[in-house]
Amino acid sequence: MAYQRQPQPQFISKKTCRFCEQRIEEIDYKDVKMLQKYVNSIGKIDQRKRSGNCPKHQRSVSLAIKRARIMALLPFVNR
Ligand SMILES: [Zn+2]
C-alpha cells in the first residue's frame, strides 16, 4: 500500500515542545499511547518539523520509539 501524502497547510503555526512545557526529562518507552503520536501511519518516526519537539526531546523520543519497537510494543512497519 502506497503512503499517500496529506496536503500540508500553508501556514504551520510554530509548535512548542510538549515535553519542555510539561517539564518531562525522561521519556518512558513503555508509554505506547504517547509514543504512537510521534509515528506516522506506516510506523515511521515523525520529523522534528511535524512533531514540534526540540532537538533534545526529539532525540529521546526516537530512542524511546526504537526501544519500544525492540520490546514489540510498537511495530517497525505498518502494512
Ligand atoms: Zn523539549
N, CA, C, O and the ligand as a Tripos MOL2 file, in Angstrom:
@<TRIPOS>MOLECULE
protein
  317   315    80     0     0
PROTEIN
NO_CHARGES

@<TRIPOS>ATOM
      1 N           0.8560   -1.2020    0.0000 N.3       1 MET1
      2 CA          0.0000    0.0000    0.0000 C.3       1 MET1
      3 C           0.8780    1.2320    0.0000 C.2       1 MET1
      4 O           1.7720    1.3810    0.8330 O.2       1 MET1
      5 N           0.6120    2.0950   -0.9300 N.am      2 ALA2
      6 CA          1.4180    3.3180   -1.0240 C.3       2 ALA2
      7 C           0.9750    4.3250    0.0180 C.2       2 ALA2
      8 O          -0.2080    4.4580    0.3290 O.2       2 ALA2
      9 N           1.9410    5.0120    0.5340 N.am      3 TYR3
     10 CA          1.6470    6.0440    1.5330 C.3       3 TYR3
     11 C           1.2350    7.3170    0.8250 C.2       3 TYR3
     12 O           1.9830    7.8620    0.0130 O.2       3 TYR3
     13 N           0.0430    7.7850    1.1380 N.am      4 GLN4
     14 CA         -0.4550    8.9840    0.4710 C.3       4 GLN4
     15 C          -0.1280   10.2020    1.2990 C.2       4 GLN4
     16 O          -0.4610   10.2840    2.4810 O.2       4 GLN4
     17 N           0.5180   11.1290    0.6670 N.am      5 ARG5
     18 CA          0.8870   12.3600    1.3750 C.3       5 ARG5
     19 C          -0.3400   13.2200    1.5750 C.2       5 ARG5
     20 O          -1.1420   13.4340    0.6660 O.2       5 ARG5
     21 N          -0.4550   13.6930    2.7710 N.am      6 GLN6
     22 CA         -1.5780   14.5810    3.0520 C.3       6 GLN6
     23 C          -1.1660   16.0070    2.7260 C.2       6 GLN6
     24 O          -0.0300   16.4090    2.9800 O.2       6 GLN6
     25 N          -2.0970   16.7710    2.1610 N.am      7 PRO7
     26 CA         -1.7340   18.1580    1.8450 C.3       7 PRO7
     27 C          -1.3910   18.9430    3.0980 C.2       7 PRO7
     28 O          -2.1110   18.9070    4.0960 O.2       7 PRO7
     29 N          -0.2920   19.6420    3.0230 N.am      8 GLN8
     30 CA          0.1710   20.4160    4.1730 C.3       8 GLN8
     31 C          -0.4970   21.7860    4.1800 C.2       8 GLN8
     32 O          -0.6480   22.4040    3.1250 O.2       8 GLN8
     33 N          -0.8880   22.2570    5.3260 N.am      9 PRO9
     34 CA         -1.4330   23.6150    5.3760 C.3       9 PRO9
     35 C          -0.3460   24.6470    5.0530 C.2       9 PRO9
     36 O           0.8370   24.4410    5.3250 O.2       9 PRO9
     37 N          -0.7820   25.7430    4.4730 N.am     10 GLN10
     38 CA          0.2030   26.7380    4.0200 C.3      10 GLN10
     39 C           0.9660   27.3570    5.1790 C.2      10 GLN10
     40 O           2.1810   27.5440    5.1210 O.2      10 GLN10
     41 N           0.2220   27.6710    6.2340 N.am     11 PHE11
     42 CA          0.8900   28.2910    7.3730 C.3      11 PHE11
     43 C           0.8830   27.3140    8.5410 C.2      11 PHE11
     44 O          -0.1640   26.9780    9.0950 O.2      11 PHE11
     45 N           2.0530   26.8810    8.8850 N.am     12 ILE12
     46 CA          2.1680   25.9590   10.0110 C.3      12 ILE12
     47 C           2.5490   26.7930   11.2320 C.2      12 ILE12
     48 O           3.6240   27.3900   11.2950 O.2      12 ILE12
     49 N           1.6420   26.8120   12.1910 N.am     13 SER13
     50 CA          1.9500   27.5730   13.3970 C.3      13 SER13
     51 C           3.0870   26.8880   14.1370 C.2      13 SER13
     52 O           3.1450   25.6590   14.1920 O.2      13 SER13
     53 N           3.9780   27.6660   14.6990 N.am     14 LYS14
     54 CA          5.1400   27.0940   15.3630 C.3      14 LYS14
     55 C           4.7160   26.4040   16.6510 C.2      14 LYS14
     56 O           4.1630   27.0160   17.5650 O.2      14 LYS14
     57 N           5.0010   25.0900   16.6860 N.am     15 LYS15
     58 CA          4.6030   24.3270   17.8630 C.3      15 LYS15
     59 C           5.7290   24.4020   18.8900 C.2      15 LYS15
     60 O           6.9080   24.5110   18.5540 O.2      15 LYS15
     61 N           5.3270   24.3400   20.1210 N.am     16 THR16
     62 CA          6.3340   24.2910   21.1710 C.3      16 THR16
     63 C           6.4850   22.8490   21.6200 C.2      16 THR16
     64 O           5.5700   22.0360   21.4820 O.2      16 THR16
     65 N           7.6430   22.5510   22.1560 N.am     17 CYS17
     66 CA          7.9310   21.1930   22.5890 C.3      17 CYS17
     67 C           7.0300   20.8390   23.7770 C.2      17 CYS17
     68 O           7.0180   21.5230   24.8010 O.2      17 CYS17
     69 N           6.2740   19.7440   23.6030 N.am     18 ARG18
     70 CA          5.3180   19.3320   24.6340 C.3      18 ARG18
     71 C           6.0430   18.8890   25.9040 C.2      18 ARG18
     72 O           5.5460   19.0850   27.0130 O.2      18 ARG18
     73 N           7.2270   18.2880   25.7280 N.am     19 PHE19
     74 CA          7.9450   17.7610   26.8810 C.3      19 PHE19
     75 C           8.5930   18.8880   27.6860 C.2      19 PHE19
     76 O           8.7030   18.8040   28.9090 O.2      19 PHE19
     77 N           9.0200   19.9470   26.9850 N.am     20 CYS20
     78 CA          9.5700   21.0960   27.6940 C.3      20 CYS20
     79 C           8.4770   21.8010   28.4880 C.2      20 CYS20
     80 O           8.6980   22.2430   29.6150 O.2      20 CYS20
     81 N           7.2880   21.8980   27.8800 N.am     21 GLU21
     82 CA          6.1770   22.5630   28.5590 C.3      21 GLU21
     83 C           5.8070   21.8420   29.8450 C.2      21 GLU21
     84 O           5.5740   22.4650   30.8800 O.2      21 GLU21
     85 N           5.7570   20.5000   29.7590 N.am     22 GLN22
     86 CA          5.3560   19.7180   30.9370 C.3      22 GLN22
     87 C           6.5420   19.3420   31.8100 C.2      22 GLN22
     88 O           6.3960   18.6420   32.8120 O.2      22 GLN22
     89 N           7.7120   19.8130   31.4170 N.am     23 ARG23
     90 CA          8.9470   19.5650   32.1680 C.3      23 ARG23
     91 C           9.2050   18.0820   32.3690 C.2      23 ARG23
     92 O           9.5520   17.6400   33.4630 O.2      23 ARG23
     93 N           9.0280   17.3180   31.2890 N.am     24 ILE24
     94 CA          9.3240   15.8850   31.3240 C.3      24 ILE24
     95 C          10.7690   15.7210   30.8660 C.2      24 ILE24
     96 O          11.1260   16.1230   29.7590 O.2      24 ILE24
     97 N          11.5870   15.1340   31.7130 N.am     25 GLU25
     98 CA         13.0030   14.9690   31.3620 C.3      25 GLU25
     99 C          13.2370   13.6620   30.6190 C.2      25 GLU25
    100 O          13.8680   13.6450   29.5630 O.2      25 GLU25
    101 N          12.7260   12.5690   31.1740 N.am     26 GLU26
    102 CA         12.9470   11.2660   30.5510 C.3      26 GLU26
    103 C          11.6420   10.7540   29.9630 C.2      26 GLU26
    104 O          10.5730   10.8950   30.5570 O.2      26 GLU26
    105 N          11.7550   10.1550   28.7840 N.am     27 ILE27
    106 CA         10.5770    9.6460   28.0950 C.3      27 ILE27
    107 C          10.5410    8.1330   28.2530 C.2      27 ILE27
    108 O          11.5010    7.4290   27.9360 O.2      27 ILE27
    109 N           9.4040    7.6530   28.7530 N.am     28 ASP28
    110 CA          9.2550    6.2290   29.0500 C.3      28 ASP28
    111 C           8.8850    5.4800   27.7690 C.2      28 ASP28
    112 O           7.9150    5.8250   27.0930 O.2      28 ASP28
    113 N           9.6700    4.4520   27.4480 N.am     29 TYR29
    114 CA          9.3780    3.6820   26.2320 C.3      29 TYR29
    115 C           8.1610    2.7980   26.3950 C.2      29 TYR29
    116 O           7.6360    2.2760   25.4120 O.2      29 TYR29
    117 N           7.6960    2.6180   27.6550 N.am     30 LYS30
    118 CA          6.5250    1.7740   27.8930 C.3      30 LYS30
    119 C           5.2130    2.5430   27.6820 C.2      30 LYS30
    120 O           4.1300    1.9580   27.6520 O.2      30 LYS30
    121 N           5.3400    3.8580   27.5400 N.am     31 ASP31
    122 CA          4.1550    4.6980   27.3320 C.3      31 ASP31
    123 C           3.7980    4.6930   25.8460 C.2      31 ASP31
    124 O           4.0840    5.6440   25.1190 O.2      31 ASP31
    125 N           3.1660    3.5960   25.4120 N.am     32 VAL32
    126 CA          2.9340    3.3810   23.9800 C.3      32 VAL32
    127 C           1.9630    4.4160   23.4100 C.2      32 VAL32
    128 O           2.1460    4.9020   22.2940 O.2      32 VAL32
    129 N           0.9290    4.7470   24.1890 N.am     33 LYS33
    130 CA         -0.0790    5.6900   23.6980 C.3      33 LYS33
    131 C           0.5440    7.0320   23.3430 C.2      33 LYS33
    132 O           0.1790    7.6610   22.3500 O.2      33 LYS33
    133 N           1.4890    7.4550   24.1720 N.am     34 MET34
    134 CA          2.1530    8.7320   23.9240 C.3      34 MET34
    135 C           3.0770    8.6240   22.7140 C.2      34 MET34
    136 O           3.1390    9.5310   21.8840 O.2      34 MET34
    137 N           3.8030    7.4870   22.6240 N.am     35 LEU35
    138 CA          4.7700    7.3290   21.5290 C.3      35 LEU35
    139 C           4.0750    7.2130   20.1760 C.2      35 LEU35
    140 O           4.6240    7.6120   19.1490 O.2      35 LEU35
    141 N           2.8680    6.6630   20.1870 N.am     36 GLN36
    142 CA          2.1460    6.4950   18.9220 C.3      36 GLN36
    143 C           1.8230    7.8290   18.2610 C.2      36 GLN36
    144 O           1.5810    7.8820   17.0550 O.2      36 GLN36
    145 N           1.8180    8.8990   19.0370 N.am     37 LYS37
    146 CA          1.5680   10.2210   18.4630 C.3      37 LYS37
    147 C           2.7580   10.6880   17.6330 C.2      37 LYS37
    148 O           2.6280   11.5990   16.8160 O.2      37 LYS37
    149 N           3.9080   10.0710   17.8380 N.am     38 TYR38
    150 CA          5.1160   10.5110   17.1490 C.3      38 TYR38
    151 C           5.5600    9.5650   16.0540 C.2      38 TYR38
    152 O           6.6850    9.6660   15.5650 O.2      38 TYR38
    153 N           4.6820    8.6360   15.6570 N.am     39 VAL39
    154 CA          4.9390    7.8290   14.4620 C.3      39 VAL39
    155 C           3.7910    8.0590   13.4900 C.2      39 VAL39
    156 O           2.6580    8.3120   13.9010 O.2      39 VAL39
    157 N           4.0900    7.9700   12.2070 N.am     40 ASN40
    158 CA          3.0360    8.1840   11.2180 C.3      40 ASN40
    159 C           2.3160    6.8740   10.9140 C.2      40 ASN40
    160 O           2.5420    5.8610   11.5770 O.2      40 ASN40
    161 N           1.4380    6.9040    9.8970 N.am     41 SER41
    162 CA          0.5600    5.7580    9.6610 C.3      41 SER41
    163 C           1.3290    4.4980    9.2610 C.2      41 SER41
    164 O           0.8480    3.3890    9.4930 O.2      41 SER41
    165 N           2.5210    4.6470    8.6610 N.am     42 ILE42
    166 CA          3.2670    3.4430    8.3040 C.3      42 ILE42
    167 C           4.2910    3.0690    9.3750 C.2      42 ILE42
    168 O           5.0480    2.1140    9.2060 O.2      42 ILE42
    169 N           4.3140    3.8130   10.4650 N.am     43 GLY43
    170 CA          5.1680    3.4320   11.5820 C.3      43 GLY43
    171 C           6.5090    4.1280   11.6270 C.2      43 GLY43
    172 O           7.3570    3.7870   12.4510 O.2      43 GLY43
    173 N           6.7150    5.1080   10.7460 N.am     44 LYS44
    174 CA          7.9820    5.8430   10.7710 C.3      44 LYS44
    175 C           7.9390    6.9370   11.8340 C.2      44 LYS44
    176 O           6.8760    7.4700   12.1520 O.2      44 LYS44
    177 N           9.0890    7.2560   12.3660 N.am     45 ILE45
    178 CA          9.1690    8.3040   13.3790 C.3      45 ILE45
    179 C           9.0070    9.6650   12.6970 C.2      45 ILE45
    180 O           9.6400    9.9480   11.6790 O.2      45 ILE45
    181 N           8.1480   10.4930   13.2800 N.am     46 ASP46
    182 CA          7.9050   11.8200   12.7100 C.3      46 ASP46
    183 C           9.1480   12.6960   12.8020 C.2      46 ASP46
    184 O           9.9440   12.6020   13.7370 O.2      46 ASP46
    185 N           9.2780   13.5520   11.7890 N.am     47 GLN47
    186 CA         10.3830   14.5150   11.8120 C.3      47 GLN47
    187 C          10.1040   15.5640   12.8800 C.2      47 GLN47
    188 O           8.9790   15.7180   13.3560 O.2      47 GLN47
    189 N          11.1410   16.2630   13.2330 N.am     48 ARG48
    190 CA         11.0030   17.3420   14.2160 C.3      48 ARG48
    191 C          10.0290   18.4080   13.7170 C.2      48 ARG48
    192 O           9.2900   19.0110   14.4950 O.2      48 ARG48
    193 N          10.0480   18.6210   12.4190 N.am     49 LYS49
    194 CA          9.1720   19.6080   11.7960 C.3      49 LYS49
    195 C           7.7000   19.3030   12.0850 C.2      49 LYS49
    196 O           6.9030   20.2030   12.3540 O.2      49 LYS49
    197 N           7.3620   18.0130   12.0240 N.am     50 ARG50
    198 CA          5.9840   17.5870   12.2470 C.3      50 ARG50
    199 C           5.6470   17.5010   13.7250 C.2      50 ARG50
    200 O           4.5910   17.9570   14.1630 O.2      50 ARG50
    201 N           6.5500   16.9150   14.4800 N.am     51 SER51
    202 CA          6.2370   16.6680   15.8910 C.3      51 SER51
    203 C           6.3430   17.9490   16.7190 C.2      51 SER51
    204 O           5.6570   18.0890   17.7310 O.2      51 SER51
    205 N           7.1940   18.8790   16.2980 N.am     52 GLY52
    206 CA          7.3360   20.1390   17.0110 C.3      52 GLY52
    207 C           8.1830   20.0420   18.2600 C.2      52 GLY52
    208 O           8.1450   20.9360   19.1060 O.2      52 GLY52
    209 N           8.9450   18.9710   18.3900 N.am     53 ASN53
    210 CA          9.7900   18.8150   19.5750 C.3      53 ASN53
    211 C          11.0920   19.5940   19.4220 C.2      53 ASN53
    212 O          11.4950   19.9490   18.3140 O.2      53 ASN53
    213 N          11.7270   19.8470   20.5350 N.am     54 CYS54
    214 CA         13.0500   20.4510   20.4930 C.3      54 CYS54
    215 C          14.0670   19.3410   20.1870 C.2      54 CYS54
    216 O          13.7520   18.1620   20.3480 O.2      54 CYS54
    217 N          15.2810   19.7030   19.7490 N.am     55 PRO55
    218 CA         16.2580   18.6790   19.3670 C.3      55 PRO55
    219 C          16.5180   17.6330   20.4440 C.2      55 PRO55
    220 O          16.6250   16.4410   20.1540 O.2      55 PRO55
    221 N          16.6180   18.0860   21.6730 N.am     56 LYS56
    222 CA         16.9260   17.1700   22.7730 C.3      56 LYS56
    223 C          15.8050   16.1450   22.9700 C.2      56 LYS56
    224 O          16.0550   14.9460   23.1020 O.2      56 LYS56
    225 N          14.5630   16.6450   22.9880 N.am     57 HIS57
    226 CA         13.4520   15.7360   23.2230 C.3      57 HIS57
    227 C          13.1420   14.8800   22.0030 C.2      57 HIS57
    228 O          12.6850   13.7460   22.1400 O.2      57 HIS57
    229 N          13.3880   15.4180   20.8060 N.am     58 GLN58
    230 CA         13.1780   14.6070   19.6060 C.3      58 GLN58
    231 C          14.1010   13.3850   19.6250 C.2      58 GLN58
    232 O          13.7100   12.2830   19.2400 O.2      58 GLN58
    233 N          15.3350   13.6130   20.0830 N.am     59 ARG59
    234 CA         16.2840   12.5020   20.1720 C.3      59 ARG59
    235 C          15.8030   11.4680   21.1690 C.2      59 ARG59
    236 O          15.8640   10.2680   20.9000 O.2      59 ARG59
    237 N          15.3200   11.9260   22.3260 N.am     60 SER60
    238 CA         14.8860   10.9470   23.3270 C.3      60 SER60
    239 C          13.5790   10.2640   22.9130 C.2      60 SER60
    240 O          13.3310    9.1190   23.2910 O.2      60 SER60
    241 N          12.7410   10.9690   22.1320 N.am     61 VAL61
    242 CA         11.5210   10.3250   21.6230 C.3      61 VAL61
    243 C          11.8940    9.2170   20.6530 C.2      61 VAL61
    244 O          11.3550    8.1130   20.7290 O.2      61 VAL61
    245 N          12.8250    9.5090   19.7300 N.am     62 SER62
    246 CA         13.1840    8.4860   18.7500 C.3      62 SER62
    247 C          13.8650    7.3020   19.4200 C.2      62 SER62
    248 O          13.6860    6.1590   19.0000 O.2      62 SER62
    249 N          14.6490    7.5740   20.4640 N.am     63 LEU63
    250 CA         15.2800    6.4840   21.2090 C.3      63 LEU63
    251 C          14.2160    5.6230   21.8950 C.2      63 LEU63
    252 O          14.3020    4.3950   21.8920 O.2      63 LEU63
    253 N          13.2110    6.2820   22.4820 N.am     64 ALA64
    254 CA         12.1380    5.5550   23.1630 C.3      64 ALA64
    255 C          11.3370    4.7260   22.1740 C.2      64 ALA64
    256 O          10.9290    3.6090   22.4900 O.2      64 ALA64
    257 N          11.1070    5.2650   20.9700 N.am     65 ILE65
    258 CA         10.3610    4.5170   19.9540 C.3      65 ILE65
    259 C          11.1590    3.2940   19.5240 C.2      65 ILE65
    260 O          10.6030    2.2100   19.3490 O.2      65 ILE65
    261 N          12.4720    3.4770   19.3530 N.am     66 LYS66
    262 CA         13.3150    2.3560   18.9370 C.3      66 LYS66
    263 C          13.3340    1.2660   20.0130 C.2      66 LYS66
    264 O          13.3260    0.0760   19.7000 O.2      66 LYS66
    265 N          13.3600    1.6850   21.2860 N.am     67 ARG67
    266 CA         13.3160    0.7080   22.3760 C.3      67 ARG67
    267 C          11.9760   -0.0140   22.3810 C.2      67 ARG67
    268 O          11.9250   -1.2310   22.5590 O.2      67 ARG67
    269 N          10.8880    0.7320   22.1870 N.am     68 ALA68
    270 CA          9.5550    0.1390   22.1930 C.3      68 ALA68
    271 C           9.3970   -0.8510   21.0510 C.2      68 ALA68
    272 O           8.6950   -1.8540   21.1870 O.2      68 ALA68
    273 N          10.0550   -0.5710   19.9110 N.am     69 ARG69
    274 CA          9.9820   -1.5000   18.7840 C.3      69 ARG69
    275 C          10.6620   -2.8190   19.1300 C.2      69 ARG69
    276 O          10.1510   -3.8940   18.8150 O.2      69 ARG69
    277 N          11.8260   -2.7260   19.7830 N.am     70 ILE70
    278 CA         12.5560   -3.9450   20.1410 C.3      70 ILE70
    279 C          11.7480   -4.7580   21.1550 C.2      70 ILE70
    280 O          11.7500   -5.9880   21.1200 O.2      70 ILE70
    281 N          11.0560   -4.0530   22.0610 N.am     71 MET71
    282 CA         10.2220   -4.7340   23.0490 C.3      71 MET71
    283 C           8.8730   -5.1510   22.4680 C.2      71 MET71
    284 O           8.0070   -5.6350   23.1970 O.2      71 MET71
    285 N           8.6890   -4.9660   21.1580 N.am     72 ALA72
    286 CA          7.4650   -5.3480   20.4360 C.3      72 ALA72
    287 C           6.2380   -4.5940   20.9260 C.2      72 ALA72
    288 O           5.1220   -5.1090   20.8520 O.2      72 ALA72
    289 N           6.4360   -3.3770   21.4260 N.am     73 LEU73
    290 CA          5.2920   -2.5530   21.8240 C.3      73 LEU73
    291 C           4.7950   -1.7320   20.6440 C.2      73 LEU73
    292 O           3.6090   -1.4180   20.5400 O.2      73 LEU73
    293 N           5.7270   -1.3910   19.7540 N.am     74 LEU74
    294 CA          5.3760   -0.6290   18.5510 C.3      74 LEU74
    295 C           5.8450   -1.4270   17.3330 C.2      74 LEU74
    296 O           6.8380   -2.1510   17.4130 O.2      74 LEU74
    297 N           5.1400   -1.3000   16.2130 N.am     75 PRO75
    298 CA          5.5860   -2.0250   15.0130 C.3      75 PRO75
    299 C           6.7420   -1.3050   14.3060 C.2      75 PRO75
    300 O           6.8580   -0.0810   14.3710 O.2      75 PRO75
    301 N           7.5820   -2.0750   13.6380 N.am     76 PHE76
    302 CA          8.6280   -1.4710   12.8150 C.3      76 PHE76
    303 C           8.0040   -0.8650   11.5660 C.2      76 PHE76
    304 O           8.4100    0.2000   11.1010 O.2      76 PHE76
    305 N           7.0160   -1.5630   11.0400 N.am     77 VAL77
    306 CA          6.3330   -1.0740    9.8350 C.3      77 VAL77
    307 C           4.8760   -1.5400    9.8880 C.2      77 VAL77
    308 O           4.5810   -2.6710   10.2760 O.2      77 VAL77
    309 N           3.9840   -0.6480    9.4930 N.am     78 ASN78
    310 CA          2.5560   -0.9600    9.4090 C.3      78 ASN78
    311 C           2.1960   -1.2400    7.9670 C.2      78 ASN78
    312 O           2.4940   -0.4400    7.0800 O.2      78 ASN78
    313 N           1.5670   -2.3520    7.7330 N.am     79 ARG79
    314 CA          1.1580   -2.6260    6.3600 C.3      79 ARG79
    315 C          -0.3480   -2.7870    6.2740 C.2      79 ARG79
    316 O          -0.8830   -3.0240    5.1910 O.2      79 ARG79
    317 ZN         11.8830   19.7820   24.6380 Zn       80 ZN80
@<TRIPOS>BOND
     1     1     2 1
     2     2     3 1
     3     3     4 2
     4     3     5 am
     5     5     6 1
     6     6     7 1
     7     7     8 2
     8     7     9 am
     9     9    10 1
    10    10    11 1
    11    11    12 2
    12    11    13 am
    13    13    14 1
    14    14    15 1
    15    15    16 2
    16    15    17 am
    17    17    18 1
    18    18    19 1
    19    19    20 2
    20    19    21 am
    21    21    22 1
    22    22    23 1
    23    23    24 2
    24    23    25 am
    25    25    26 1
    26    26    27 1
    27    27    28 2
    28    27    29 am
    29    29    30 1
    30    30    31 1
    31    31    32 2
    32    31    33 am
    33    33    34 1
    34    34    35 1
    35    35    36 2
    36    35    37 am
    37    37    38 1
    38    38    39 1
    39    39    40 2
    40    39    41 am
    41    41    42 1
    42    42    43 1
    43    43    44 2
    44    43    45 am
    45    45    46 1
    46    46    47 1
    47    47    48 2
    48    47    49 am
    49    49    50 1
    50    50    51 1
    51    51    52 2
    52    51    53 am
    53    53    54 1
    54    54    55 1
    55    55    56 2
    56    55    57 am
    57    57    58 1
    58    58    59 1
    59    59    60 2
    60    59    61 am
    61    61    62 1
    62    62    63 1
    63    63    64 2
    64    63    65 am
    65    65    66 1
    66    66    67 1
    67    67    68 2
    68    67    69 am
    69    69    70 1
    70    70    71 1
    71    71    72 2
    72    71    73 am
    73    73    74 1
    74    74    75 1
    75    75    76 2
    76    75    77 am
    77    77    78 1
    78    78    79 1
    79    79    80 2
    80    79    81 am
    81    81    82 1
    82    82    83 1
    83    83    84 2
    84    83    85 am
    85    85    86 1
    86    86    87 1
    87    87    88 2
    88    87    89 am
    89    89    90 1
    90    90    91 1
    91    91    92 2
    92    91    93 am
    93    93    94 1
    94    94    95 1
    95    95    96 2
    96    95    97 am
    97    97    98 1
    98    98    99 1
    99    99   100 2
   100    99   101 am
   101   101   102 1
   102   102   103 1
   103   103   104 2
   104   103   105 am
   105   105   106 1
   106   106   107 1
   107   107   108 2
   108   107   109 am
   109   109   110 1
   110   110   111 1
   111   111   112 2
   112   111   113 am
   113   113   114 1
   114   114   115 1
   115   115   116 2
   116   115   117 am
   117   117   118 1
   118   118   119 1
   119   119   120 2
   120   119   121 am
   121   121   122 1
   122   122   123 1
   123   123   124 2
   124   123   125 am
   125   125   126 1
   126   126   127 1
   127   127   128 2
   128   127   129 am
   129   129   130 1
   130   130   131 1
   131   131   132 2
   132   131   133 am
   133   133   134 1
   134   134   135 1
   135   135   136 2
   136   135   137 am
   137   137   138 1
   138   138   139 1
   139   139   140 2
   140   139   141 am
   141   141   142 1
   142   142   143 1
   143   143   144 2
   144   143   145 am
   145   145   146 1
   146   146   147 1
   147   147   148 2
   148   147   149 am
   149   149   150 1
   150   150   151 1
   151   151   152 2
   152   151   153 am
   153   153   154 1
   154   154   155 1
   155   155   156 2
   156   155   157 am
   157   157   158 1
   158   158   159 1
   159   159   160 2
   160   159   161 am
   161   161   162 1
   162   162   163 1
   163   163   164 2
   164   163   165 am
   165   165   166 1
   166   166   167 1
   167   167   168 2
   168   167   169 am
   169   169   170 1
   170   170   171 1
   171   171   172 2
   172   171   173 am
   173   173   174 1
   174   174   175 1
   175   175   176 2
   176   175   177 am
   177   177   178 1
   178   178   179 1
   179   179   180 2
   180   179   181 am
   181   181   182 1
   182   182   183 1
   183   183   184 2
   184   183   185 am
   185   185   186 1
   186   186   187 1
   187   187   188 2
   188   187   189 am
   189   189   190 1
   190   190   191 1
   191   191   192 2
   192   191   193 am
   193   193   194 1
   194   194   195 1
   195   195   196 2
   196   195   197 am
   197   197   198 1
   198   198   199 1
   199   199   200 2
   200   199   201 am
   201   201   202 1
   202   202   203 1
   203   203   204 2
   204   203   205 am
   205   205   206 1
   206   206   207 1
   207   207   208 2
   208   207   209 am
   209   209   210 1
   210   210   211 1
   211   211   212 2
   212   211   213 am
   213   213   214 1
   214   214   215 1
   215   215   216 2
   216   215   217 am
   217   217   218 1
   218   218   219 1
   219   219   220 2
   220   219   221 am
   221   221   222 1
   222   222   223 1
   223   223   224 2
   224   223   225 am
   225   225   226 1
   226   226   227 1
   227   227   228 2
   228   227   229 am
   229   229   230 1
   230   230   231 1
   231   231   232 2
   232   231   233 am
   233   233   234 1
   234   234   235 1
   235   235   236 2
   236   235   237 am
   237   237   238 1
   238   238   239 1
   239   239   240 2
   240   239   241 am
   241   241   242 1
   242   242   243 1
   243   243   244 2
   244   243   245 am
   245   245   246 1
   246   246   247 1
   247   247   248 2
   248   247   249 am
   249   249   250 1
   250   250   251 1
   251   251   252 2
   252   251   253 am
   253   253   254 1
   254   254   255 1
   255   255   256 2
   256   255   257 am
   257   257   258 1
   258   258   259 1
   259   259   260 2
   260   259   261 am
   261   261   262 1
   262   262   263 1
   263   263   264 2
   264   263   265 am
   265   265   266 1
   266   266   267 1
   267   267   268 2
   268   267   269 am
   269   269   270 1
   270   270   271 1
   271   271   272 2
   272   271   273 am
   273   273   274 1
   274   274   275 1
   275   275   276 2
   276   275   277 am
   277   277   278 1
   278   278   279 1
   279   279   280 2
   280   279   281 am
   281   281   282 1
   282   282   283 1
   283   283   284 2
   284   283   285 am
   285   285   286 1
   286   286   287 1
   287   287   288 2
   288   287   289 am
   289   289   290 1
   290   290   291 1
   291   291   292 2
   292   291   293 am
   293   293   294 1
   294   294   295 1
   295   295   296 2
   296   295   297 am
   297   297   298 1
   298   298   299 1
   299   299   300 2
   300   299   301 am
   301   301   302 1
   302   302   303 1
   303   303   304 2
   304   303   305 am
   305   305   306 1
   306   306   307 1
   307   307   308 2
   308   307   309 am
   309   309   310 1
   310   310   311 1
   311   311   312 2
   312   311   313 am
   313   313   314 1
   314   314   315 1
   315   315   316 2
@<TRIPOS>SUBSTRUCTURE
     1 MET1         2 RESIDUE 1 A MET
     2 ALA2         6 RESIDUE 1 A ALA
     3 TYR3        10 RESIDUE 1 A TYR
     4 GLN4        14 RESIDUE 1 A GLN
     5 ARG5        18 RESIDUE 1 A ARG
     6 GLN6        22 RESIDUE 1 A GLN
     7 PRO7        26 RESIDUE 1 A PRO
     8 GLN8        30 RESIDUE 1 A GLN
     9 PRO9        34 RESIDUE 1 A PRO
    10 GLN10       38 RESIDUE 1 A GLN
    11 PHE11       42 RESIDUE 1 A PHE
    12 ILE12       46 RESIDUE 1 A ILE
    13 SER13       50 RESIDUE 1 A SER
    14 LYS14       54 RESIDUE 1 A LYS
    15 LYS15       58 RESIDUE 1 A LYS
    16 THR16       62 RESIDUE 1 A THR
    17 CYS17       66 RESIDUE 1 A CYS
    18 ARG18       70 RESIDUE 1 A ARG
    19 PHE19       74 RESIDUE 1 A PHE
    20 CYS20       78 RESIDUE 1 A CYS
    21 GLU21       82 RESIDUE 1 A GLU
    22 GLN22       86 RESIDUE 1 A GLN
    23 ARG23       90 RESIDUE 1 A ARG
    24 ILE24       94 RESIDUE 1 A ILE
    25 GLU25       98 RESIDUE 1 A GLU
    26 GLU26      102 RESIDUE 1 A GLU
    27 ILE27      106 RESIDUE 1 A ILE
    28 ASP28      110 RESIDUE 1 A ASP
    29 TYR29      114 RESIDUE 1 A TYR
    30 LYS30      118 RESIDUE 1 A LYS
    31 ASP31      122 RESIDUE 1 A ASP
    32 VAL32      126 RESIDUE 1 A VAL
    33 LYS33      130 RESIDUE 1 A LYS
    34 MET34      134 RESIDUE 1 A MET
    35 LEU35      138 RESIDUE 1 A LEU
    36 GLN36      142 RESIDUE 1 A GLN
    37 LYS37      146 RESIDUE 1 A LYS
    38 TYR38      150 RESIDUE 1 A TYR
    39 VAL39      154 RESIDUE 1 A VAL
    40 ASN40      158 RESIDUE 1 A ASN
    41 SER41      162 RESIDUE 1 A SER
    42 ILE42      166 RESIDUE 1 A ILE
    43 GLY43      170 RESIDUE 1 A GLY
    44 LYS44      174 RESIDUE 1 A LYS
    45 ILE45      178 RESIDUE 1 A ILE
    46 ASP46      182 RESIDUE 1 A ASP
    47 GLN47      186 RESIDUE 1 A GLN
    48 ARG48      190 RESIDUE 1 A ARG
    49 LYS49      194 RESIDUE 1 A LYS
    50 ARG50      198 RESIDUE 1 A ARG
    51 SER51      202 RESIDUE 1 A SER
    52 GLY52      206 RESIDUE 1 A GLY
    53 ASN53      210 RESIDUE 1 A ASN
    54 CYS54      214 RESIDUE 1 A CYS
    55 PRO55      218 RESIDUE 1 A PRO
    56 LYS56      222 RESIDUE 1 A LYS
    57 HIS57      226 RESIDUE 1 A HIS
    58 GLN58      230 RESIDUE 1 A GLN
    59 ARG59      234 RESIDUE 1 A ARG
    60 SER60      238 RESIDUE 1 A SER
    61 VAL61      242 RESIDUE 1 A VAL
    62 SER62      246 RESIDUE 1 A SER
    63 LEU63      250 RESIDUE 1 A LEU
    64 ALA64      254 RESIDUE 1 A ALA
    65 ILE65      258 RESIDUE 1 A ILE
    66 LYS66      262 RESIDUE 1 A LYS
    67 ARG67      266 RESIDUE 1 A ARG
    68 ALA68      270 RESIDUE 1 A ALA
    69 ARG69      274 RESIDUE 1 A ARG
    70 ILE70      278 RESIDUE 1 A ILE
    71 MET71      282 RESIDUE 1 A MET
    72 ALA72      286 RESIDUE 1 A ALA
    73 LEU73      290 RESIDUE 1 A LEU
    74 LEU74      294 RESIDUE 1 A LEU
    75 PRO75      298 RESIDUE 1 A PRO
    76 PHE76      302 RESIDUE 1 A PHE
    77 VAL77      306 RESIDUE 1 A VAL
    78 ASN78      310 RESIDUE 1 A ASN
    79 ARG79      314 RESIDUE 1 A ARG
    80 ZN80       317 GROUP 0 **** ****
